[in-house]
Amino acid sequence: MPGRSPQGAERTAAARSGPENRSAPEETPRRAPGPTEVTPPPAEATSTEPAKPAAAEPAQPSQPAKPAAGDRRGHRRALLLTLALVAVLLLLALVSAGTGAYRIPTADVLASAQHRLGLGGAPLDRVGESVLWNVRLPRVVLALLVGASLGCAGALMQGVFGNPLAEPGVIGISAGAAVGAVAAIGLGLGFLGNWTITACAFVAGLVTVSAVYLLSRNGGKTEVVTLILTGIAVNAFAGALIGLFVFFADSGQVNQITFWQLGSLAQATWPKVLAVLPCAVAGLLVAPFYARRLDLLSLGERPARHLGIDVERLRLALILVVALLTAAAVAVAGVITFIGLLVPHLLRMANGPGHRFLVPGSALAGAVVLVAGDLAARTLAQPAELPLGVLTALIGSPFFFWLLRRTRRKQGGWA
C-alpha cells in the first residue's frame, strides 16, 4: 500500500492540472522509468498530430505535374517552330539562288550543288555556273549571316535592357560603324584595298560601343537608363559627323555614302562572306549559353543578384557579343533597320519570352527575314534594285506601330 501512494498522488495531480500536463509527454519518462509509463508515448505517437503530414504527402507530387506538362508542350512548340524556320530558310535559299535576271531552275541549282560536292548531279553551262556560284550564292549566304547576326543581337539587347524596344542601334553600334565607313569613303582611304570600308566600319563600331559603355559607367556599375541615354547622345554625335563628311565629299563620294547608308547586299562576294563569317559564327555560338542567365535577369536586377548572377559582368559580356555581331553585319551590308527589333517580338508572340528558344530562334528568323527581303529587293523593281535597308524600314515601321498599339491596348495605357 505505501508503494501505491506516490502513483495515486501523481494521478490526482495530473487530474487537477487538466490537459496541460498530458500534452507534455517529455516529463513522463524522467519521472517514471517503469514499464507502465513506457506504453503511453506509442499511444500518443498514433494520435492525430502526425497524421496531418501523412495526409498532405499525396498532394505534393500532383502540383509539379501541371508545369511539367506545360514545359513539354513548350518544348514541343519550340521544336516545331525551329524545324519550320529551318525548312522555310532552305526553301527561300533555293528560290533566291535561282531567281533573278538569269533564271536558273531549282532542280538545276540542286544538280550543280551536288556536282560541286561530289555527290553526282551535273554542272550548268559556263554562264549559269558563274552566275550561281559567283553572284547568287555569295549574296544568299551573306544575307543569311547578316540576318542571323542582327536577329540574335536584337534578342540579346532586349534581354539585357529588359525593354522590348531595344535594338542594336540603341547604344550607337550601327551609327559608329556608319561613321567609320563614311570616313573611309569621304577621306578616300584605301590602305586595305577593297577591305578598307569594311575594316573601318568594324573598328569604329567596336570603338563606339566601348566609349558608350565607359561613359555610362559610374561607381563600378552601369545603369540601363544611363546606358540608353549615352547611346542616344552618341547616335546624335555620329549623325553630325556623317553630315560633316557628306558636306565635304564630292558628288561621287556622296552617292557612295548614300548608297551604303541605305543598306544593300549588291556587292556581296565570297571574300566578304569570309570577312563576316568568323564574327557571326563566334557570336551565334556564344549567345545561347547566356539564355538561362537572361531568363533570371528578366526577374529584375536585385532578384538576379540574389540568385547568383553577376549582373554587371553579364551585361558587359553580352554588349561585347552584340557589338561583335552588329559591327560585322553593318560593315559588309550597311545600315539595315528593324530586323533586330521586330524578329524577337514575333517569336515572343509565337512561343513566349523564354530565351532558350528566343536567342537561337531569333537568329534563324532573322536569316529568313533578310533572305526574303533581299529576294524582294532584287525582284520587285527589275531591272532596278531596291535598297534593302529602305525595304525593311518600309515593312517594319507599320508593323512596329501595330506592336505599340497592341501593347498599349493590352496594358490599358503606357506602363
Secondary structure, DSSP 8 states (H G I E B T S, - for coil): -TTHHHHHHHHHHHHHHTHHHHT-TTHHHHH--SGGGTSHHHHHHTSSTTHHHHHHTTHHHHTTHHHHHHHHHHHHHHHHHHHHHHHHHHHHHHHHHH-SSS---HHHHHHHHHHHTTSS-----HHHHHHIIIIIHHHHHHHHHHHHHHHHHHHHHHHHHT-TT--GGGGTHHHHHHHHHHHHHHTT--TTGGGHHHHHHHHHHHHHHHHHHHHTEETTEE-HHHHHHHHHHHHHHHHHHHHHHHHHS-HHHHHHHHHHHH---TT--HHHHHHHHHHHHHHHHHGGGGHHHHHHHTT-HHHHHHTT--HHHHHHHHHHHHHHHHHHHHHHH----SHHHHHHHHHHHHH-S-HHHHHHHHHHHHHHHHHHHHHHHHHTTTTS---HHHHHHHHHHHHHHHHHHHHHHHHTS--
